[in-house]
Amino acid sequence: MADSPYIIRFIQLSPGDHTFDFRIADSFFDQREESIIRRAAVDVHAVLHKTANSISLDLSFSGAVTVDCVRCLEPFSLPVDFQRSLLVRMVETPSEEEDDEDAIQVSKTAHDIDLSRALYDFLTLAVPYSPVHPDLENGSLGCDPEVLQHIHQGGSIEEHPDGEAEGDDRWSILRKIKFN
């Protein structure tokens, strides 16, 4: 845990507000094979609010992440600019399964908080479900024009009145079936 640059050592902090700044770069996502984010340049400003009984964080994300477009499969830069709050629950035995999107669990005997998982989750959730290139200033699609041409070419398949595609031999045998 000591290797992570996203650790806040809270045990030495006095009650009150404390600020921390983190930089999330490409290497942050290189360690996660399942990540939909390929590259990143995101600044995170964290304000830790510590009282005698609780710890909470206000996080501000600003920058850009690189994701693949679901339409043309080409990578593009997606700007991110959002704020999130995170509550730190002090418990006897922390369990990642008990964490939710607005709270994490830390052992009552812990001296620090590793924010790497929460930062990863917040950034991943900021990416739209189906990210696509933004439209260009002239109103046309921002995707790769060559790929768009292949998508729109697609062949000349005519529709049957019942909604089935003509020229698709897989359905010809089924069309011959007569139901009583």
GUBANU-708564 format. One record per residue (C-alpha): x, y negated, z; residue number from 1. Coordinates in nm, 4 decimals, always signed. Each point is the difference from the previous one (the first is absolute). Example, Ala and Ser with C-alpha at 12.3 -4.5 7.8 and 13.67 -1.06 7.14 Angstrom:
// residues 2
{{+1.2300,+0.4500,+0.7800},1};
{{+0.1370,-0.3440,-0.0660},2};
***
This chain:
// residues 180
{{+0.0000,+0.0000,+0.0000},1};
{{+0.2909,-0.2375,+0.0632},2};
{{+0.0857,-0.0039,-0.3716},3};
{{-0.3190,-0.1777,-0.1047},4};
{{+0.0265,-0.3774,-0.0566},5};
{{-0.3727,-0.0271,+0.0851},6};
{{+0.0355,+0.0552,+0.3731},7};
{{-0.0990,-0.2568,+0.2614},8};
{{+0.1550,+0.0494,+0.3419},9};
{{-0.2774,-0.1351,+0.2213},10};
{{+0.1188,+0.1138,+0.3439},11};
{{+0.2380,-0.2951,+0.0332},12};
{{-0.2536,-0.2578,-0.1138},13};
{{-0.1701,-0.2301,+0.2468},14};
{{-0.3759,-0.0474,-0.0185},15};
{{-0.0970,-0.2407,-0.2763},16};
{{+0.0356,-0.0247,-0.3766},17};
{{+0.3094,+0.1228,-0.1844},18};
{{+0.0674,-0.0177,-0.3755},19};
{{+0.1788,+0.2503,-0.2221},20};
{{+0.0656,+0.0027,-0.3722},21};
{{+0.0464,+0.3089,-0.2146},22};
{{+0.0861,+0.0486,-0.3668},23};
{{-0.1511,+0.2994,-0.1772},24};
{{+0.2017,+0.0965,-0.3067},25};
{{+0.0202,+0.2905,-0.2459},26};
{{+0.1832,+0.2267,+0.2453},27};
{{-0.3020,-0.0057,+0.2329},28};
{{-0.2042,+0.1925,-0.2598},29};
{{+0.2856,+0.2157,-0.1331},30};
{{-0.0302,+0.2164,+0.3123},31};
{{-0.3664,+0.0728,-0.0698},32};
{{-0.0487,+0.2211,-0.3054},33};
{{-0.3791,-0.0224,+0.0148},34};
{{-0.0039,-0.3801,-0.0117},35};
{{-0.1980,-0.1782,-0.2712},36};
{{+0.2301,-0.2994,+0.0442},37};
{{+0.3195,+0.0238,-0.2050},38};
{{+0.1837,-0.3195,+0.0982},39};
{{-0.0616,-0.2802,+0.2452},40};
{{+0.1130,-0.3449,+0.1014},41};
{{-0.2229,-0.0855,+0.2932},42};
{{+0.0669,-0.2235,+0.2981},43};
{{-0.1803,+0.0870,+0.3223},44};
{{-0.0352,-0.2579,+0.2744},45};
{{-0.1008,+0.1592,+0.3310},46};
{{-0.1196,-0.1772,+0.3130},47};
{{+0.0008,+0.2283,+0.3038},48};
{{-0.2366,-0.1032,+0.2805},49};
{{+0.1080,+0.1575,+0.3271},50};
{{-0.1925,-0.0207,+0.3252},51};
{{+0.0418,+0.1944,+0.3210},52};
{{-0.2561,+0.2543,-0.1237},53};
{{+0.0055,-0.0035,-0.3790},54};
{{+0.1972,-0.0458,-0.3190},55};
{{-0.1409,-0.1063,-0.3341},56};
{{+0.1501,-0.1167,-0.3271},57};
{{-0.1127,-0.2391,-0.2706},58};
{{+0.1663,+0.0916,-0.3297},59};
{{+0.0205,-0.2168,-0.3130},60};
{{+0.1048,+0.1645,-0.3276},61};
{{+0.1201,-0.2040,-0.2967},62};
{{+0.1741,+0.1139,-0.3178},63};
{{-0.0527,+0.2537,-0.2766},64};
{{-0.0044,+0.3758,-0.0477},65};
{{+0.0474,+0.1967,-0.3218},66};
{{-0.2654,+0.2606,-0.0799},67};
{{-0.0995,+0.1955,-0.3105},68};
{{-0.2955,-0.1206,-0.2049},69};
{{-0.2701,+0.2679,-0.0185},70};
{{-0.0955,-0.1109,-0.3517},71};
{{+0.3361,-0.0003,-0.1810},72};
{{+0.2205,+0.1695,+0.2661},73};
{{+0.2585,-0.2798,-0.0221},74};
{{+0.1309,-0.1550,+0.3239},75};
{{-0.0967,-0.3565,+0.0864},76};
{{+0.0545,-0.2432,+0.2854},77};
{{-0.2997,-0.0475,+0.2290},78};
{{+0.0099,-0.3024,+0.2325},79};
{{-0.0903,+0.0610,+0.3639},80};
{{-0.0951,-0.2664,+0.2514},81};
{{-0.2065,+0.1085,+0.3002},82};
{{-0.0131,+0.0083,+0.3798},83};
{{-0.0712,+0.2902,+0.2349},84};
{{-0.0223,+0.0437,+0.3758},85};
{{+0.1340,+0.3020,+0.1813},86};
{{-0.0748,+0.1061,+0.3560},87};
{{+0.2619,+0.2045,+0.1865},88};
{{-0.1550,+0.2535,+0.2372},89};
{{+0.2189,+0.1244,+0.2827},90};
{{-0.0884,+0.3665,+0.0696},91};
{{+0.1483,+0.2995,+0.1825},92};
{{+0.0480,+0.2164,-0.3110},93};
{{-0.0229,-0.1852,-0.3328},94};
{{-0.1535,+0.1753,-0.2966},95};
{{+0.0172,-0.1247,-0.3581},96};
{{-0.3379,+0.1641,-0.0621},97};
{{-0.1553,-0.2386,+0.2520},98};
{{+0.1407,-0.3093,-0.1748},99};
{{-0.2429,-0.1973,-0.2099},100};
{{+0.0516,-0.2803,-0.2480},101};
{{-0.0075,-0.2720,+0.2669},102};
{{+0.1784,+0.1740,+0.2883},103};
{{+0.3003,+0.2183,+0.0689},104};
{{+0.0916,+0.2023,+0.3059},105};
{{+0.3281,-0.0309,+0.1872},106};
{{+0.1126,+0.1924,+0.3058},107};
{{-0.0281,-0.1829,+0.3315},108};
{{+0.3710,+0.0707,+0.0497},109};
{{+0.1022,-0.1364,-0.3420},110};
{{+0.2243,-0.3018,-0.0366},111};
{{-0.0630,-0.0789,-0.3641},112};
{{-0.2546,+0.0151,-0.2814},113};
{{+0.0827,+0.1385,-0.3446},114};
{{-0.2194,-0.1877,-0.2465},115};
{{+0.1136,+0.1844,-0.3141},116};
{{-0.3053,+0.2267,-0.0252},117};
{{-0.2470,-0.2837,+0.0640},118};
{{+0.1744,-0.2249,-0.2540},119};
{{-0.0090,+0.2802,-0.2585},120};
{{-0.3702,+0.0618,+0.0637},121};
{{-0.0930,-0.3699,-0.0198},122};
{{+0.1871,-0.0496,-0.3282},123};
{{-0.1402,+0.3169,-0.1547},124};
{{-0.3537,-0.1000,+0.0963},125};
{{+0.0546,-0.3424,-0.1601},126};
{{+0.0392,+0.1637,-0.3421},127};
{{-0.3340,+0.0302,-0.1843},128};
{{-0.1391,+0.3503,-0.0519},129};
{{+0.0550,-0.0284,-0.3771},130};
{{+0.2709,-0.2606,-0.0588},131};
{{+0.0098,-0.1455,-0.3515},132};
{{+0.2085,-0.2708,-0.1603},133};
{{-0.1525,-0.3441,+0.0498},134};
{{-0.1432,-0.1609,-0.3126},135};
{{+0.2240,-0.2371,-0.1922},136};
{{-0.0647,-0.3759,-0.0113},137};
{{-0.1663,+0.0338,-0.3411},138};
{{-0.2516,+0.2480,+0.1455},139};
{{+0.1409,+0.3138,-0.1612},140};
{{+0.0933,+0.3090,+0.1974},141};
{{+0.3444,-0.0067,+0.1625},142};
{{+0.0706,+0.3653,-0.0750},143};
{{+0.2553,+0.1275,-0.2508},144};
{{-0.1568,-0.0746,-0.3441},145};
{{+0.1372,+0.3206,-0.1526},146};
{{-0.1616,+0.2123,+0.2694},147};
{{-0.3270,-0.1924,-0.0338},148};
{{+0.0018,+0.0684,-0.3730},149};
{{+0.0296,+0.3752,+0.0658},150};
{{-0.2786,-0.0155,+0.2573},151};
{{-0.2371,-0.1807,-0.2365},152};
{{+0.0917,+0.2180,-0.2997},153};
{{-0.1110,+0.3195,+0.1651},154};
{{-0.1635,+0.1447,-0.3134},155};
{{-0.3441,-0.0365,-0.1500},156};
{{-0.2265,+0.2224,+0.2023},157};
{{-0.3681,-0.0613,-0.0582},158};
{{-0.2542,+0.0513,+0.2739},159};
{{-0.2985,+0.2327,-0.0352},160};
{{-0.3347,-0.1401,+0.1114},161};
{{+0.0184,+0.2255,+0.3058},162};
{{+0.3318,-0.1604,+0.1028},163};
{{+0.2349,+0.2744,-0.1146},164};
{{+0.2952,-0.0711,-0.2272},165};
{{-0.0204,+0.1175,-0.3599},166};
{{+0.3056,+0.1782,-0.1319},167};
{{+0.0764,+0.1635,+0.3330},168};
{{-0.0130,+0.3737,-0.0771},169};
{{-0.0107,+0.1000,+0.3642},170};
{{-0.3665,-0.0995,+0.0180},171};
{{-0.1217,+0.1489,-0.3302},172};
{{-0.0566,+0.3478,+0.1482},173};
{{-0.1861,-0.1422,+0.2973},174};
{{-0.2317,-0.2014,-0.2281},175};
{{-0.1209,+0.3264,-0.1574},176};
{{-0.1278,+0.1362,+0.3312},177};
{{-0.3793,-0.0013,+0.0158},178};
{{-0.1685,-0.0162,+0.3363},179};
{{-0.3537,+0.1453,+0.0473},180};
***
